[in-house]
Amino acid sequence: MKAKLFTKFSAVLATVLSITSVHAQDFSTIEGTTPLGPSSQYRTWSLGVNLGLLSQAAKFGFKDGDLNLGYSAYLKKHLTPAFGLKLQYLGGKISDVSSNSGTSTNIDTKLPWSIALSGEYTIANVNWRLFNAKVKPYVAAGIGAVNLNTVSSSSDEKQTRMFVPVDAGFKFAIAKGVNLDLGYQLNWTNDYFDGKTGHTFEYDLFSYIHAGLEFALGPKEKPFMANSNPVATLVNDYTRKYDELKAERDALLASNKAVQAQMEALTKGLKDDDGDGVANMYDKCPNTPAGTKVDGAGCPLPELKLPESEQKIVVEAVKNLEFDFNKATIRSSSYSYLDKLAELIKHKNYNLKLDGYTDNVGTADVNRRLSKERAEAVKAYLVSKGVAASKITTAGHGMSNPIASNSTEEGRQQNRRVEFTLY
């Protein structure tokens, strides 16, 4: 009968193992956790229930033919993914046959209850090579009290003894927060309980092989600490942050490429291939010869023969035009010459082109801006003297088209100029 019980239990155990091996998935619960986060991010309590076989064991293992049903339950507090404390209840019955002076006596030892506090260590949850393991080996050891009721043909003895349970087994993650628990427990009592006499040692042993389920307690949205390997959490956190940074980098690169394309298009449009001071995108007369005076549209200005007296006014205005150092502020000493030029433009209804230039001191961008600002300053002054703004166009050429060498102060001074062209 007991052999059949063991056979049936073994068959059920083999079936559970085969189903688990086929359907096992990676139920490591690391979502929403961080490597150095608090334990409150996990479910840290669990409840386990087991059913198995009990046997008295003279040595490690089971005694042939003396198997009885055992049952147990435990409440466990997980302090880390690898270690926890569990309070276990174990009950059932142990049978044996005692021989004394040629007489055989059947002995049944009932275990109405036993309570033990054990520390359980899950090996896979601290292993770098097994951080995604679906099968998690564990070991446990503790101390507790067991209530024994030994019944034989010659006695009926009730006693409570201290005992030491030692467990080893495997946990299988079969669902979020649910583990299949398969294990073997060997128990030492501090006295014999089988009614026999003449023991070599003052302790007794009994074994418990069991299978059951462990359920995580607490909010389902939190992961189960017992199935959370710190290494997997670290890898997941690193991978998530890497993916986020990569996505940000890719988006930034795409944005930079778009800006670069716009800049290239703008630069191409602002490029002045013929050097007349009018950008290609605005130049209606491209490829004008070098040195040709052009209007705001880049087209050559009509030739205008000025009387000598009028030429003198223009020359004097150019010659005596002075600005504050590195600024676009016209000095007052230039006003009288510009006033005469303004009267000439109004009287003769001339148009005026102003081209600003600088020396080579400073960057190209700064010089281009300064030359444009100085041409605009002259225009603003002439407009203030009654010249229509539509009669004047301006351009800033920076350090291009020097009329003297920039290697001397005298040459640089000549290159810092605004040219006047009447048409």
C-alpha positions in Angstrom: 0.0 0.0 0.0 2.7 2.4 1.0 4.8 1.4 -2.0 1.8 2.3 -4.2 1.6 5.6 -2.4 5.2 6.4 -3.2 4.7 5.3 -6.8 1.7 7.5 -7.3 3.4 10.5 -5.7 6.5 9.9 -8.0 4.2 9.8 -11.0 2.4 13.0 -10.1 5.8 14.7 -9.4 7.2 13.6 -12.8 4.1 14.8 -14.6 4.3 18.2 -12.9 8.0 18.5 -13.8 7.4 17.6 -17.4 4.6 20.1 -17.8 6.7 22.8 -16.1 9.7 22.2 -18.3 7.5 22.5 -21.4 5.5 25.6 -20.4 8.0 27.4 -18.2 8.5 31.0 -19.2 10.8 33.8 -18.0 8.8 35.2 -15.2 11.6 37.2 -13.6 9.8 40.3 -12.3 12.0 43.3 -12.8 9.5 45.8 -14.4 9.5 49.2 -12.8 12.3 48.4 -10.4 15.8 49.9 -10.0 19.0 48.2 -8.7 19.3 50.4 -5.6 15.6 51.0 -5.1 13.8 50.3 -1.7 12.2 46.9 -0.9 8.8 48.6 -1.0 9.0 48.3 -4.8 8.5 44.5 -4.5 6.0 42.1 -3.0 8.1 40.7 -0.1 5.7 38.3 1.6 4.6 34.9 0.3 2.5 32.0 1.4 3.4 28.4 0.5 1.4 25.1 0.8 2.9 21.7 0.2 1.9 18.0 0.2 4.4 15.1 0.4 5.6 11.9 2.0 7.0 11.4 5.5 9.3 8.6 6.6 11.5 7.8 9.5 15.1 7.7 8.3 17.9 5.9 10.1 20.2 7.6 7.7 19.6 10.1 4.9 16.8 9.1 2.7 13.6 7.1 3.1 13.0 3.8 4.8 11.5 1.3 2.4 7.8 0.7 2.8 7.3 3.2 5.7 5.8 6.2 3.8 2.9 8.3 5.0 1.1 11.5 3.9 2.6 14.7 5.1 1.4 18.3 4.7 2.9 21.7 5.4 2.4 25.4 5.0 4.7 28.4 5.5 4.7 32.2 5.6 7.8 33.8 4.3 9.3 37.3 4.5 11.8 38.0 1.7 14.5 40.3 3.0 16.5 40.2 -0.2 15.9 38.5 -3.6 18.3 35.7 -2.3 17.4 35.4 1.4 14.2 35.3 3.5 12.8 34.0 6.8 10.0 31.5 6.8 7.7 30.2 9.6 6.7 26.7 8.7 4.0 24.3 9.9 4.4 20.6 9.3 2.0 17.8 10.2 1.3 14.1 9.3 2.3 10.6 10.6 5.4 8.5 10.7 5.2 4.6 10.9 7.8 2.0 11.8 8.2 -1.5 13.0 10.2 -2.1 16.2 11.9 -5.5 17.0 12.6 -6.2 20.6 13.5 -9.7 21.9 12.2 -11.3 18.7 8.9 -9.4 19.1 7.8 -7.0 16.3 5.8 -3.9 17.4 4.1 -1.6 15.0 4.7 2.1 15.9 2.8 5.1 14.6 4.1 8.5 15.6 1.6 11.3 14.8 2.8 14.8 14.2 -0.2 17.0 15.1 1.9 20.0 14.6 5.4 21.4 14.3 6.5 25.0 14.1 10.0 26.0 12.8 11.7 29.3 11.9 14.1 28.9 9.0 16.4 31.0 6.9 16.1 30.2 3.1 18.8 31.0 0.6 18.0 31.1 -3.2 21.2 30.4 -5.0 20.2 31.4 -8.6 19.1 34.9 -7.4 22.7 36.0 -6.8 24.4 34.2 -9.7 25.7 36.3 -12.6 25.4 33.3 -15.0 21.9 32.3 -13.9 20.2 35.8 -13.7 17.5 34.7 -16.1 17.1 31.2 -14.6 13.7 29.7 -14.6 14.8 27.0 -12.1 16.1 28.3 -8.8 17.8 26.0 -6.4 17.4 26.8 -2.7 18.6 25.6 0.7 17.2 26.3 4.1 17.9 25.5 7.8 16.2 26.5 11.0 15.0 25.4 14.5 11.7 24.7 16.0 9.4 22.5 18.1 7.6 19.3 17.1 4.7 17.7 18.9 4.9 13.9 18.8 2.3 11.3 19.7 3.9 7.9 19.6 1.3 5.1 19.7 2.3 1.4 19.8 0.9 -1.9 21.2 2.8 -1.2 24.4 2.7 2.6 24.9 1.0 5.9 24.0 3.5 8.7 24.6 3.0 12.4 23.9 6.0 14.7 23.9 7.3 18.0 22.5 10.8 18.0 21.2 13.1 20.5 19.7 14.0 19.8 16.1 16.2 21.2 13.3 14.8 21.1 9.7 17.2 21.3 6.8 15.7 21.8 3.3 17.0 21.6 -0.3 15.0 22.0 -3.4 14.0 23.9 -6.5 11.6 26.7 -7.3 10.1 27.0 -10.7 8.6 30.4 -11.8 5.3 29.3 -13.5 3.4 32.6 -13.3 3.8 36.2 -12.1 4.1 35.8 -8.4 3.6 32.0 -8.4 6.4 29.4 -7.9 6.2 25.6 -8.1 8.1 24.3 -5.0 9.8 20.9 -5.1 12.0 19.9 -2.1 13.4 17.5 0.4 13.5 18.1 4.1 15.6 16.2 6.7 14.6 16.8 10.3 16.7 16.1 13.5 14.9 15.7 16.8 16.8 16.0 20.1 15.4 12.7 21.3 14.2 9.5 19.7 10.4 9.1 19.3 9.9 5.6 17.8 9.6 3.7 21.2 12.8 1.8 20.6 15.5 1.3 23.1 19.3 1.0 22.8 19.8 3.9 20.4 23.5 4.7 19.7 22.7 8.5 19.5 20.2 10.5 21.5 18.4 11.9 18.4 16.1 10.7 15.7 15.6 11.6 12.0 12.6 11.8 9.7 12.4 12.8 6.1 9.8 14.8 4.2 9.7 15.0 0.4 7.2 17.5 -0.9 5.7 19.5 -3.8 3.5 22.6 -3.7 3.0 26.2 -4.7 4.3 29.5 -3.3 2.1 32.6 -3.8 3.3 36.2 -3.5 1.2 38.3 -1.2 0.4 42.0 -1.9 -0.5 44.3 -4.8 -0.3 42.4 -8.1 1.2 45.4 -9.9 4.4 45.0 -7.8 7.0 42.4 -8.8 7.7 39.4 -6.6 11.1 39.8 -4.8 11.8 36.1 -4.8 11.8 36.1 -8.6 13.9 39.2 -9.0 17.6 38.7 -9.6 19.6 41.9 -8.8 21.8 41.2 -11.8 18.7 41.0 -14.1 17.4 44.3 -12.5 20.8 45.9 -13.2 20.9 44.7 -16.8 17.3 45.8 -17.4 17.9 49.2 -15.9 21.1 49.7 -17.9 19.4 48.5 -21.1 16.4 50.8 -20.6 18.6 53.8 -20.0 20.8 52.9 -22.9 17.7 52.6 -25.2 16.4 56.0 -23.9 19.7 57.7 -24.5 20.1 56.1 -27.9 16.6 57.3 -28.9 17.4 60.8 -27.7 20.7 60.7 -29.6 19.0 59.4 -32.8 16.4 62.2 -32.5 19.1 64.8 -32.0 21.1 63.5 -34.9 18.0 63.6 -37.1 17.3 67.1 -36.0 20.9 68.2 -36.6 20.8 66.7 -40.1 17.6 68.7 -40.8 19.2 71.9 -39.5 22.4 71.2 -41.4 20.4 70.7 -44.6 18.6 74.0 -44.0 21.9 75.7 -43.3 23.4 74.3 -46.5 20.5 75.5 -48.5 20.7 78.9 -46.9 24.5 79.1 -47.3 24.1 78.1 -50.9 21.5 80.8 -51.4 23.6 83.4 -49.7 26.7 82.6 -51.6 28.0 85.4 -53.9 29.7 83.7 -56.8 30.4 86.8 -58.8 31.5 88.8 -55.8 29.3 91.8 -56.5 27.9 92.0 -53.0 24.5 90.5 -53.9 23.8 86.9 -52.8 23.0 84.4 -55.5 19.4 84.0 -54.4 18.8 87.7 -54.9 21.2 88.3 -57.8 19.1 88.9 -61.0 22.3 89.5 -63.0 24.7 86.7 -62.1 28.3 86.5 -63.3 28.9 90.2 -63.6 32.6 91.1 -64.2 34.7 91.7 -61.1 34.7 95.3 -60.0 31.4 96.1 -61.8 29.2 98.5 -59.8 25.7 96.9 -59.4 22.4 97.8 -57.9 20.5 96.0 -55.2 19.4 93.3 -57.7 23.0 92.6 -58.7 22.7 94.2 -62.1 25.3 96.7 -63.5 24.6 100.3 -62.7 24.0 102.6 -65.7 27.0 104.7 -66.5 26.6 108.2 -65.2 28.8 111.1 -66.3 28.8 113.5 -63.4 30.0 117.1 -63.9 33.3 117.9 -62.2 31.6 119.9 -59.4 29.3 117.0 -58.6 32.1 114.5 -58.7 34.0 116.6 -56.2 31.0 116.5 -53.8 31.0 112.7 -53.9 34.8 112.4 -53.6 34.9 114.8 -50.6 32.1 112.8 -48.9 34.0 109.6 -49.4 37.3 111.1 -48.4 36.1 112.7 -45.2 33.8 109.9 -44.0 35.0 108.7 -40.6 33.5 106.4 -38.0 34.3 105.7 -34.3 36.7 102.9 -33.8 35.2 99.5 -34.5 31.7 101.1 -34.5 29.2 102.2 -37.1 28.8 105.7 -35.5 29.6 108.5 -38.0 31.9 111.2 -36.5 30.5 114.8 -36.6 33.4 116.0 -38.8 31.8 114.1 -41.7 28.4 115.7 -41.4 29.0 118.8 -43.6 30.2 116.7 -46.5 27.3 114.3 -46.2 24.9 117.3 -46.1 26.2 118.4 -49.5 25.7 114.9 -50.9 22.1 114.8 -49.7 21.3 118.1 -51.4 22.9 116.9 -54.6 20.8 113.6 -54.6 17.6 115.5 -53.9 18.2 118.3 -56.4 19.2 115.9 -59.2 17.0 113.0 -58.2 19.9 110.6 -58.3 20.0 107.0 -56.8 22.8 106.1 -54.5 24.5 102.7 -53.9 26.5 102.4 -50.7 29.1 99.5 -50.4 30.8 99.0 -47.1 34.2 97.5 -46.6 36.7 96.7 -43.7 40.2 95.7 -43.3 41.2 92.1 -42.4 41.4 92.6 -38.6 38.8 90.4 -36.9 36.6 87.5 -38.1 34.9 87.5 -41.5 31.4 87.5 -39.9 32.1 90.4 -37.7 33.7 92.5 -40.5 30.8 91.7 -42.9 28.3 92.8 -40.2 30.3 96.0 -39.4 30.6 97.0 -43.1 26.9 96.6 -43.6 26.1 98.5 -40.4 28.3 101.4 -41.6 26.6 101.6 -45.0 23.3 101.6 -43.2 24.5 104.4 -40.9 25.3 106.6 -43.9 21.9 105.8 -45.4 20.1 106.7 -42.2 21.9 110.0 -42.0 21.1 110.9 -45.6 17.4 109.9 -45.1 17.3 112.2 -42.0 18.4 115.0 -44.4 15.4 114.5 -46.7 16.6 111.8 -49.1 14.0 109.2 -49.9 15.0 105.8 -48.5 13.9 104.1 -51.7 16.7 106.1 -53.5 19.5 104.4 -51.5 20.6 100.7 -51.4 23.3 99.3 -49.2 25.6 96.3 -49.1 28.3 95.0 -46.7 31.3 93.2 -48.2 33.5 92.9 -45.1 37.2 92.4 -45.9 36.6 91.5 -49.5 37.9 93.7 -52.5 40.7 95.5 -50.6 42.1 98.6 -52.4 45.4 98.5 -50.5 47.6 96.1 -48.6 46.3 95.0 -45.1 49.9 94.5 -44.0 50.3 98.2 -43.0 48.1 100.5 -40.9 47.9 103.0 -43.8 46.7 100.3 -46.1 44.2 98.9 -43.6 42.8 102.5 -43.1 42.2 102.8 -46.9 40.3 99.4 -46.8 38.0 100.6 -44.1 35.6 102.6 -46.3 32.1 103.1 -47.7 32.0 103.6 -51.5 29.4 105.9 -53.0 28.0 105.3 -56.5 25.5 107.7 -58.0 23.2 106.5 -60.9 
